[in-house]
């Protein structure tokens, strides 16, 4: 499961035991009533109430700042800007329109205020190397783009990009930019929104040119090699080439498509891979002509992956597909049929690994033959981790465990009919390697430890709090998230783990549960005339975000406990990953509805009786 700063849940009742309490702050005087609390990227606790908005130091409870004007801020508009000490909220003043503001969480400075203009921020893109944030704004039905300078903490420019396409696009956290942003040689910022392409002067925000296509833009690629912009249009039989400096059509006549465009991508040497329903070809950016006289074609062509041995062409259909290895000259090396829908395909050292709804195997690079002696069938997306001691990838699914040898390419089953507490075939399990112990298998409410010999050390399930039942995490949507209607589910985190492994990233922060952590800067800005006169604007380190996964061996779980002849109670429990034992717990009985778990500093912050904020150390 991806690393997060906090988990936020809402309960119907709550009481805090004084055990492990490190500070307590009554905010009745400052805020009268506390409506909600959140945690920012730098760890501070933000509390909103009837008499303003304030921030507290998460380790001491000290009030860092208090803005009395920002009363009754809407918690649903809270947006953390990851990696930076900034957050966005909206509030309604007594007089005037709803205002959106960006604040510095460390000092309370308002770095951007929409005031009476009615702008609302819905998403953002951080361009760290340029020291700016691109904010996507809504102004009633209009889409706008804002360039905000992080060094000077000031607005550079705002431009109008047309009306919102539909109701869904009005929702917060949904970007309306479909392609880009990327920069051309003339420092124009290029983005694609549905059927429109914009080139924007990055210095002053002026729209240099815009281009409207007949249908939605499916692909937009900028080539640094020839300073050309390649545009793939839905159901178009032509690949459009534009001059990014002025938007003029410079398409050569020989780039006509035989079918419908699927994608245009670039490989490591700057060549462009054009993928369409009728085959794929390589465009030489120096001439804008196809390199091959004839495109390579396979049935149901869906994707092409460039590789040192050539190109891996992938065909996907509901019940069958194919995988082919194609030479750099466009000739077939081999072509292999695949049963079922292949939802994961990636090159590995030993060959092309594929996992489909019917079978899974590795195809060697020489002839496309199976590397594994027998197929492995996964009925759901398998939980994946890496055993550092055995140098093997561990796959677990449907009560069975497999070990994939990275050196030999062989796969062997080491666990069979493993029954985990309250786990079914479609339960989206995630795996984590526990050094010296085995493989942790877990969800938000379940935790088990499978030993390397295939036996279970423990398996525990904790009933969820009633208020969070029915909520679905994006990472658990499986293939439905990708728009594929198949009876197979699981955590998309496992697909990411497979991607990491296929790229040689065997050690990640997700599966390192002991050892020390080095603190490194992930976001910082400085201003000044030279190295000796630089002034630090802010500095946030990876320790704030990742230490919990590296040096702590516990899992936080929120659960509801039934009691005989007494009302059920809610608890926050800390479970030892190696033993399954509950190390510590906090009972939640009071009716206050809000708390935050800080998995980085091993703390929980609780809003009790709408006035009292307390911090508890695990």
Secondary structure, 3 states (H helix, E strand, C coil): CCCCCEEEECCCCECCCCCCEEEEEECHHHHCCEEEEEECCCCCEEEEECCEEEEECCCCCCEEEEECCCCCCEEEEEEEECCCCEEEEEEECCCCCEEEEEEECCCCCEEEECHHHCCEEEEEEEEHHHCEEEEEEEECCEEEEEEEECCCCEEEEEEEEEECCCCHHHCCCCCCCCEEEEECCCCEEEEEECCEEEEEECCCCCEEEEEECCCCEEEEEEECCCCEEEEEECCCCECEEEECCCCCECCCCCCECCCCEEEEEECCCCCEEEEECCEEEEEECCCCEECCCCCECCCCEEEEEEECCEEEEEEECCCEEEEEEECCCCCEEEEEEEECCEEEEEECCCCEEEEECCCEEEECCCCCCECCCCCECCCCCCEEEEECCCCEEEEEECCEEEEEECCCCCEEEEECCCCCCCCCCCCCCEEEEECCCEEEEECCCEEEEECCCCCEEEEEECCCCHHHCCCCCHHHCHHHHHCCCCCCCCCHHHHHHHHHHHCCCCCCCCCCCCCCCCCCEEEEEEECCCHHHCEEEEEEEHHHHHHHHHHCCEEEEEEEEEECCEEEEEEEEEEECCCCCEEEEEEECCECCEEEEECCCCEEEEEECCCEEEEEEC
